[in-house]
Amino acid sequence: KNDAMKERHWHKLMEMTGTKFDMNPKRFTLGNLLTMDLSRFVDQIGEIVTEAMQELKIETELKKVDDIWKNMSFSIVKAGNSYLLRAADDIQLELEDSQLNLQTMGGSRFAREYLDVIRGWDKKLNHVSEVMEVWFKVQSRWRYLESIFIGAEDIRQQLPEEAKKFDAVDKAFKDIMNTTSKAPNVVTACHVDKRLEMLESLLDRLDKCQKS
């Protein structure tokens, strides 16, 4: 009668006991139960119920992970004519907690039914972690170089090629930030097509500007 029991568990129980029964509560009476003599399989039924309860725990934890990341957004601040990401320590902590939780779930012998979902979330959150690391490096480098190239006419004259390259990076970075300000959900923003590749390219170009 445990609420964790789902249709698949009942089918497993029928297969294991070699009985078939109607799950309709109006027809599944105590008399029917006694006739089936299911008390011969107390231990095996106990194992199935334990499995159902453990699977429900995993399902509940996965629902929590889903709810957390459905509502987790970057905190974005207006900076001049652009936007910047605020420090994301809380996101980083939640990321580590969720990844550890998924790792624990994935290691459970009761995780078989949910392995695809667990692996899917693990892959998503690893990608988020990777993108965030590069994103904050790009932002830091961009802020430093913006103070040098924007509004400093003497530097722009001395390094015209680098100034032109920085302007291109500046535009691309501001485009990313503008888009993110409209859709700040962490998972969504980090999974925009080619976002990681774009940020890695910007970081490489900013490094070259800085060396110049």
C-alpha positions, 0 to 999 in steps of 0.5 A, spaced: 500 500 500 506 504 500 505 510 496 511 509 492 509 503 489 508 505 481 505 501 476 512 498 474 513 495 481 506 492 481 508 488 474 514 486 477 511 483 483 506 480 479 511 477 475 515 475 481 509 471 484 506 468 478 500 471 479 495 476 475 490 481 479 486 487 478 489 493 481 482 497 481 481 498 489 473 496 488 475 489 486 482 488 489 479 485 496 482 482 502 479 476 500 482 476 493 489 477 496 488 471 501 486 467 495 492 469 492 497 467 498 502 472 497 504 471 504 509 466 501 513 472 498 513 476 504 521 478 503 521 478 495 515 483 496 519 487 501 524 488 497 520 491 491 517 496 496 524 498 498 526 499 491 520 503 490 521 507 496 528 508 494 526 510 487 521 515 489 527 518 493 531 519 487 525 522 483 524 527 489 531 529 489 531 530 481 525 534 481 528 539 486 534 539 482 529 541 476 526 546 480 532 549 482 535 550 475 529 552 472 529 558 477 536 560 477 538 566 474 544 570 473 544 577 477 545 582 471 547 590 472 547 595 468 554 598 466 554 604 462 551 602 455 552 595 457 550 590 462 555 586 466 554 579 470 554 580 478 559 575 482 555 568 482 558 565 488 551 563 490 550 560 483 557 556 484 555 553 491 548 551 488 552 548 482 557 544 486 551 542 491 547 539 485 553 536 482 555 532 488 547 530 489 547 527 482 553 523 483 550 520 489 544 519 486 548 516 480 551 511 484 545 508 487 543 501 485 536 504 485 538 509 480 537 505 474 530 508 472 533 515 472 540 514 469 538 518 463 535 524 467 541 524 472 546 523 466 543 529 462 543 534 468 550 532 470 552 534 462 548 540 463 551 542 469 558 541 467 557 545 461 554 551 465 560 550 470 565 550 464 561 556 460 561 560 467 569 560 468 570 562 461 565 568 461 567 571 468 574 571 465 572 574 458 568 580 463 574 581 467 579 582 461 574 586 457 573 591 463 580 592 464 581 593 456 575 597 456 578 602 460 584 603 456 581 603 449 575 606 450 576 614 450 583 614 450 584 617 444 592 617 444 592 609 445 587 608 439 592 612 435 598 608 437 595 602 436 590 603 431 589 595 429 589 593 436 583 598 437 579 596 431 580 588 434 578 591 441 572 594 438 570 588 434 570 584 441 567 589 445 561 589 440 560 581 440 561 581 448 555 587 449 551 583 444 552 577 449 550 581 455 544 584 452 541 578 450 543 575 457 539 581 460 533 579 457 533 571 458 538 571 464 536 563 466 543 560 468 542 554 464 539 557 458 544 563 457 550 557 458 546 553 453 545 558 447 548 555 441 556 556 440 556 560 447 562 557 449 566 557 443 564 564 442 566 566 449 573 562 448 574 566 442 573 572 445 578 571 451 583 569 446 582 575 442 582 579 448 589 576 451 592 578 444 589 585 445 592 585 452 599 583 450 599 588 444 
